[in-house]
């Protein structure tokens, strides 16, 4: 697998759960099946199983034949594939799931844009410069700009192995005119490549790699569960490098 970033996304609702259980749960390792059955929340179980289903559909498209039981839950609750040197990153928000497959440390975050996310919280979670930028844009655009900052911070923290609470202040972005990134702790030292975009109608996405890759190394797909893939159209896709 070349040094490329493959993003796969899918939409899932509660009505899909019986079909996902029938199609994908038997493919998983017996320990993973037991892990799923311990969920007491149907919503949490759906989110967990949908992420594994997306991986089971996407990995063969990238690697060819895969050993399905090698898809496991890592020590930090992340998703790992044990039979190939690939990095998986998974995110979901209100029915939309996104996963990246790469050979370099990678992070993905997707968030549904909603009004409750705006200015009231910006100065609590972002730097003063980031919060000031959000306050300067039109009121209608503030939720989206808020989510751009948040998804970039969460994605870079995933790639660097930091918690979001460790990285909120340490991962500093400027999204005005020429986007830029500054990392103030050692795990955030460069080089980095960032992509951010909208997914219509309601989501904001960020993908981050801890490597010096060109902007064209990134490809986005929409996939059905089960089904074939098609190119995912991203809204206002932007990319920049740092370090």
N, C-alpha and C positions, 0 to 999 in steps of 0.2 A: 504493500500500500504506500503510495507516494505521500509526501508531506502536504496533504490537502485537508480541508475541513468540510465534512459532509454534515449538513443539518437536515434532520427529518422531523416533521411535525404531523400531528393528527388531532382530530377532534373526537371527544368521547363524552357520552352522557350516561346517566344512571341506567337507562334502558339497555345499554350495551353490556352490562355486567354479566348476565347469564351466558351470552355468546362468548365473552372473553374467558370465562371460567371453563367452558367446554373446549374452546379451541387452544388456549395457551397454557392454562394451569398444568395439564398433564405433561407439557414439554419441559417444565422446570425441574430442577433437582428436588428430591424428596424433602430436603431440609427447607428449601424455599417454599414448597407447597405447604409445609407445616407452619412456616412463618406467616403465610397468607391467612391460613385458617385461624390464627390467633388474633387477628384484627377483630375488635368488637364494634368498630364503626364501619358501616357500609361505605360511606364516602371515602374513608381512609383506605379501605381495602380496594375500592375501585381505582383510586389514584395510584396505589402501589402496583396493582396488576396491569393497569393500562401502560405504565412506564415499561414494564417487562415485555408486554406485548409489542410495543413500539420497537424495542431493542431486537426482539426475535424476528420482526419483519425487516428491520433496517440492516442488521449485521450481515445477512447473506448477500445483500445487494452490494456491500462493500468488500466482503472477504470471500464470497463464494460459500461453499458448504461450511456450516458451523456446528459445533457441539453444543446443543441447546442447554444441557444441564450445567455447562461451564459458565452460564450467566448467573452471577451470584450477588449477594448483598455484601458490601465491604464493611470494614470495621467501624467506619463512621456513618453507616447507613447509606452510603453511595452505591451505585450500580457498577459492577466490574464484569469484564469478560476474561476468564482465566486462561484461555487457550490461544491468545494472540496478543502481541504487544500494541494494544490499542487503548486509547483514553476515551472513556465515555463520560458525558456530562448530561444530566437530565434536569428539566424544569417543567413546571406545569402551573397553570393559573386558570381557574374557572372553566375547565373543560378543554383547554388547549394544552397540548403536550409538545415539548420540543426536546430533541436529543442531538448532541453532536458526537461524531465519531472521528478520531484523529490519532496521529502518532506522536503528538506533542501535548504538553499540559494545556488543557482547554477548559473553559467555563462557559455555560450558557444560562441565561435567565430570561424568562418571559413573564410579563405582568399585564393584567388587564387594566386599562386606563380608566380610572373612575374619579369622580369629583372629590371624594373624601381624602385623596392623596395629596392635595395641593398645599398651598402656602402655609397653612396652619402648622404643618409638620416640618417644613423645609429647614427652618433654622434650628430645629431640634436634632436633625439627623445629618445635615450636610454642612460643609464649610460655609463661612459667611459669604465667600465669593460665589459659590454655587447657588446658595439661597438667593443672593441678590440678583443673579441672572434669571432665576425663576420668577421673581417679583417684577422684573422689567418687561417680560413678555405679556402679550394680551391675555386677559383672564381666561379666554376660551382655550388658549394653548398651554396654560400652566400645568394641567394634569399630565399632558403628554411629555412636556419637558422634564417635569418631576420624575416620571417613569424612565426617561432616557438616562438620567443620572443614576437612579436606583438600579436599573438593570445592568448598567456598565459596572457599577461598584460590586454588585453581587456576583457577576460573572468573573470579574478579575479576582475576587476573593476565592472563588471556587478553583480557579486555575492555579492560584498561589498557595492554596491550602490554608487560608485564613477564614475565620468566621466573619460574617457580615458586620458584627459589632466591633471586631478588631479593625476592619477595613474601612469603615465609614469615613473616618477622619484621615486615615493613612493613604487611601486611594483617592487622589484629588484630580478632578476632571475640569476642563474648561471646554464648553460646547459652543462658545460664541465664535463666530467667523471661522478661524482655523482651530479645529478641535485639538486638544493636547491633554497629556496625562503626566502626573507626577506621583511617584510612590515614595513615601517617607520612611518606610521600614524595609529591611533587607529582602524579605520574600517578594517584594514588589519591584525589585531592581529589574531593568530591561534585559533583553528587548521584548517588546509587546506588539501585537497587531490586534486592532479592535474593529468590529463591525456593529452598527446599530441601525435599526429600521423599524417600521411599523408593519404589523400584520393586520390587514383589514378584517373586520371593521373596528375592533376594540383593543388590540394588544400592541405592546411595545416589546421589542426583542433586542438582546445584546449577545454577541459571541466574542470571546476573547481567547487568544492563544499566547502562551509564554514562549514566543519564538519569533524570529525575523522572517515572516512569510509575506508574499505579495498579496495585494488586495484581491487578485483574481483566484487565489487558492480556495475561496469559499464558494460552496454550492448549496442551494436550499431546495428541499423537496417537500411535497405534501404526499402523505401515504395513507392508504385506507387500512383498516384492521379487520380482516386480511384484505389484500389487494395490491394493485400495482402502484408505482410512484409516478408523480408528475411534478414538473417544476413549480415551486412555490413563489408566487409573485410577492415581492417585498416592497413596501411603500417607503420611498425616500431613503434607500439604502446608502449609508455612508461608511467610509473606512478611513482609519488613520493608524500610523505607527508611532512608537515611542521607544527611546532607548537604543 
